[in-house]
Amino acid sequence: MEANIRTQLLSLAEPKYQKFSAALIPNITNVLGVRLPTLRKIAKQIAAGDWRMYLDTADDEYFEEVMLQAMVIGHVQADLDELLKAIEAFVPKIDNWSVCDSFCAGLKYTKIHSESMWTFLQPYLRSEQEYEIRFGVVMLLNFYLDERYIDQVLPALDQIKHEAYYVKMAVAWAISMAYVKQPEVTMGYLKHNTLDDFTYNKALQKITESYRVDPESKQMIRSMKRKVKKRVTPSIKHSTGERTINE
């Protein structure tokens, strides 16, 4: 099965798209250049068949092979215990923002099993590994920014103290989305938090970039920016990976 899938992926690779896609994910060098909608079609086909054997034998050499596994796990039909085992086995394979964020967005059965998934996510939020934390944070921003969970989400985000760039950006993104969906409680959090200056200011920036925030609120948010001393910034001049709120 895996040999046939790799042959299929190689035949679907587009050199021009490979250059475009690789530029968005600069920390990896194994992109073939297969478009995501095409991968989703293949994932649905696999999920409708013997997906268990596929996940047991799937290769991880190429970015698209890992992304395909992520998409399959989002489409399969199984009981919660089996789904959690599949997620747990996959998370260590995440090594970039694109796979992480696509994987999280596809786990829509989280809405049905919100309490069990919330418990499942807690160790990832306390992890020391960059993409394990990002996985947990992006899951929160996708599925837990409602009235039921917001009072637990904000403290959970505040407790994350990790210096990795993609962790900080995920936390800022999550807080900005929390403001869009739950502005009053999130404003209270913004006035009393322990975020580092970079994450805090980046969250404010992302809020002001949202078309769902009115001009007066944006002006107030801008006035809350912390003034920090200039220092050498991380030498990351590429896509952060975060989808804009406008999307």
N, C-alpha and C positions, 0 to 999 in steps of 0.2 A: 504494500500500500504506500509506504513512505517513498519508495523509489519512483512510483508512478506520480505521486504528488510533486516530488522535486522536478521531475521531467516536465510536468505541467507548468510549474512556476517558472522554470527556465525559459519555456517557450512563450510565456506571457510577459517576460521582462522587457521594459522599454528603456533604452540607453539614455534618452533625454530626461525621462522621468526619474531615472536612477540618480542623475546628477542633481536634480531639483530636490528629491527626497533626502539624499545623503547630506545635502547642505543644511537641512533643517535639524538633522540629528548628528551633530559633528563628533560625538564621542564614540560612534560605531563606524565600522568600515566594511560591513557585510551586507549592504543593501543591494538587492537585485534590481529593483525598479518595477515592482508589480503594484498596480493601483489598488487602494483599499477597497473600493466597491467590488473589484474582481475577487479579492481575497474573501470578502463577506459571502459572495455567492458560493465559493468553494467550501467555506466553513459550514454553510447551511446544508450542503450536500453531505459533508462528512458527518455532521450532527444527526442527520436522518438515517445514517447507516451504523456501522460498527465503530462508533467513536471511541469506545474504550480501548480497542486494539490500536487505534490511531494514536491516542494520547500515550499509550504504553511504549510505542515504537517510534514516535516522531523525533526527527533530528532537529538540532538547534543551530546548525552551521550558519544559516542565513537569517537575516532580520525577518523576512517574510514567513519563514517556517515557524519562528517563535510567535509572530503576530497571528498566524493562522491558528495556532493552539489556543491563544487567548480568545479568539473569536469563537472557536468551537465550544469552549467551556461556557461561553455566554449563551449558546443556542441549545445545549443539550437538555434533555428531559430526564431527570433522575430525582431520587429523594435527597433531602437536604444533607444528610451525612455524606453521601457520595459526592455531592457538589462541593462541600467544604473540603473534602480530601483532595479533589481535583484542583481547587483554588490554592490550597496549601502547598501542593506539589509544584504548582506553576510559579508562584510568587518569586522564589529564588532565581528564576530565569530572567526576571525583569532587570534590564540594565540601561534603560533609556526612558525618557518621558513619553514617547509616542506609544510604545507597547503598554506602559503603565496606564496611561489615561484612556486608551481605547479599551483595554481589558476592564477597567472599572466601569466605564460607560455601558459595557455590554452585560454586566451582571445585574440585569433588571429584576431577577427573581429576589433580589435583596428587598424589594418593596413588600413582597409577600412574607418574607421571613425576617422582618426588620429587627426584632428583639434578639433572635439567635445570631444574626449577622453582626449586630452591635457588639455582643459579647465576643464573637470571633475576631473582630477587628482590634480589640483593645491591646493585645500584645504587639501588634504591628505599630501602633501609635507610640509604644514605649521602646521600640527597637533602637539599635544603634546603627542599623544599616540604612543607607540613604533611600533606596527604592522601596524597602519595606515600609518605611515611614511615609513616603509619598503615596504608596498604595493605600495606606490607611486614611490619609488626609483626603485624597481624591475620592475615595468611597464616601467619606462624610459629606463632602460638598455636593456629590451627586445624589445622595439619598437621605440625608439626615438634617437638612436645614429647614425643618418644619417646626411648628410650635411645640410638638411633642418632645423633640430632641435638642432644640437650640440651646437650652440651658445646660445641657451636658456637652454639646459640641464645643462651645466657646472655651470653657475651662480646659477641655482636652487639647485644643489647639494651643492654648496659652502655656501648657506644660511642656510642649515640644521645644527642646533646646538643642538644636543640631546645626552645625555650621555649613552643611552641604548646601550648595546653591539651589538645587532642585527641591530640597525640603523647604527652604525659606520661601521660594516662589510658590510652592503649593499651599503653604499656610497663608500667605498673602492673598492668593487667589480665593481660597476658601472663605477667608474673612470678608473679602469684598462681595462674594456671592451671598454670604450671610446678611450683610447690610442690605443688599438688594431685596432679599426675601423677608428679612426680619429686622427692619431698620431701627426700631426703638430699642430693643434689647441689645442689638449689636452696637449702637451708639453708646449705650451705657458701658459696654465692654471696652470700646475704644478709649473711653475716658479713664478707665482703670484696668490696665493690663501690664504684663511684664515682657512684652515682645521686645526684641532687639530693634534698634533704630531702622535698620535696613528693611526688615519684614514689615514693621509698622508703617513706614512711609510708602512702601510698595503697595500695601493694602489700600492706603488712602488714594494712591495714584490710580489703582484699578477701579476703585469706586467712582472716581471722577470721570473715568473713561466710559462708564455705562450710560447708555441712552435711557435706561429706566430710572435714573436718578435726576430729580429736577434741578434746575440751575441754582436755586437758592441753597439747596442742600450741598451741592457741589462746592459752592463758595465757602460754606461753613467747614466742609471737610478739608479744603485746601488750607484754611486757617489753622488747622490742627496739626499740620506737618511739624515734625521735630527738626530743629536746626542742629546739624551735626558738623563736626570738624571735618574738613576735607582730608581724605586719606586715599591710599592706593586702593582702587576698586578691583574686584575679581576680573581677571582677564578673559571674560566670557563675552564675546561680541556676536553671539548668534541667537537664533530663535530660542526663547525661553520655553517654548512648548505649550504654554498656557493658551487655551482658547480665549479669545476676548469675550467679555460679558455680552457684547453686542451680538455675538454669534448664538 
